[in-house]
Amino acid sequence: MKKVIGIGNALTDILINLQSDKILETFGLPKGSMSLVDAALQLKISESTADLPRTLSLGGSAGNTIRAMAKLGAQTGFIGKVGWDKTGDFFEKALENLGVEPVIFRGKNHSGRCVSLVSTDGERTMATYLGAALEMTSGELKPEIFQDYDCLYIEGYLVQDHDLIRSAAALAKRCGLKVAIDLASFNIVEENLDFLRGLVEEYVDILFANEQEAAAFTGEQDPLAAVEVISRVCELTVVKIGIRGAYIKYNGEVIHVGILSAAKRVDTTGAGDFYAAGFLAGMCEGLSLRQCGTIGAIIAGKVIEVVGTTFSEEVWEEVYRLITRVKSEKYLF
């Protein structure tokens, strides 16, 4: 495949560095989870953390992946919905500036926001107000959107609208695209298990999950066993296993790829999104699965060393240098 278009919740991230996890207990937010909240609750969380350092950046799971792919030289597009506000204008313009083809609809509500609470160990817990992103409907998707693309990448967080996610996958398949999905969060999988299993079995070709998500999806606590279960219904399976790397299964063969050992965990926001970006960008260049997994590990390792998902140009230059070595097969995990 050469071109990938993503679909997901168009969000702006507000990253807040916590001094303790007490705020998570106060608002009943499971550590490491993503919870959908209304505007009032999100405001309360923001007010309760007003004295803590925070950072703003473009967000959304699929948006992170697609933007990172564009920085890696891949041809990409993004489908999402924002409000008629400055945040929405900023979101669309930022995509254009990165070379991402924007397919941006406008809704009645304000643009969505994700408050990402970053614990002292780098784990992030998200409280998301979807706003206008929640207004995107299957009726807005047309076949011409998918023209010239080879793969549709779906974020698991979009599963709040079963009709939308199923319609997007079905339309993409009818248009001849591969369908890839990232399961997004263990609690999302648990709450939508039957739907996700049916979606994967019917439409999905490429699946990304971390160890917790794979266990929730399959009922198997051993990641290798989970890979085996998923691979029965999915052409390409990638299960990330934290500091041990990832298992990749394709065509009956399982590959283990390690991680960037030098990574210093500061904030895990976007780690899975960036792994998928590196992996898919490698696929777009026709690289081997081990090379794709290594590139995914490199870029995921870099994103957990910063707060948020924005790299300096110096970091990107380091990423490009490492990827050049991967392409020459002198640097594989």
PyMOL commands that set and color helices and strands:
alter all, ss='L'
color gray80, all
select helices_A, chain A and resi 22-26+39-48+61-71+86-97+131-135+138-140+143-146+156-160+162-174+186-191+193-203+211-218+223-231+242-244+271-284+289-303+313-327
alter helices_A, ss='H'
color red, helices_A
select strands_A, chain A and resi 3-7+11-17+34-36+54-59+75-83+101-107+112-118+124-129+151-155+178-182+206-210+236-240+246-250+253-257
alter strands_A, ss='S'
color yellow, strands_A
deselect
rebuild
show_as cartoon
